[in-house]
Amino acid sequence: MKVNICGYNYRHDDSFYVERPAGGRDYMLLIIRSPGRVLLNGHNHYIEKNAVILYRKGTPQVFGAHNAEYTNDWVSFELDEEDLTLCENIGIVFDTVLEDSDVYQLSHLVKQLSMEQWESNPNTETSENFLLRLLLLKLADFISKPQETSSE
């Protein structure tokens, strides 16, 4: 498990749009905290506010603003086979739009990860890995709550 890069509270105007047809080289957790639009598995999802997606490596990533300023948090990271087994055991789902009114705890952990990225001490990488593991555990808690998705 290794964090490559992350971003907290990134704000964009209402024209923001990302299209990565070949997906990313890493796994990516995306937390959308504003109105947004996601195309996933051939379905458009219109998000009123607060959604989470955990993209697998190579899953096409198409997302952006929907008629308003767009705000998100994200973490790009690597998982090995052992990490993937952990994800499966705790109920992590990939490539699914999960909507909920409260993404605060997940967002807060991304903020902590972002702060660690600016640190340069001997324990930074270890701290990042522990925070990523905690983030995945909290994502599993988030997933276990009833979710509503909006699609068209």
Number of C-alpha atoms within 10 A of each C-alpha: 17 16 21 15 13 19 17 20 17 12 14 15 14 16 12 17 16 11 12 12 11 11 17 16 13 18 21 26 24 22 27 29 24 20 20 26 21 24 17 19 11 7 11 15 17 21 23 17 18 20 27 25 21 23 23 20 20 14 21 18 22 16 21 27 24 20 13 15 16 24 23 22 23 23 21 20 19 16 17 10 9 10 13 13 13 16 19 13 10 16 16 20 17 17 18 14 24 21 23 18 11 13 18 12 13 21 22 15 19 25 18 16 25 20 15 18 18 9 11 9 8 8 11 16 17 13 15 21 17 15 18 21 17 14 20 21 18 17 23 18 13 20 18 12 10 9 13 11 13 13 14 6
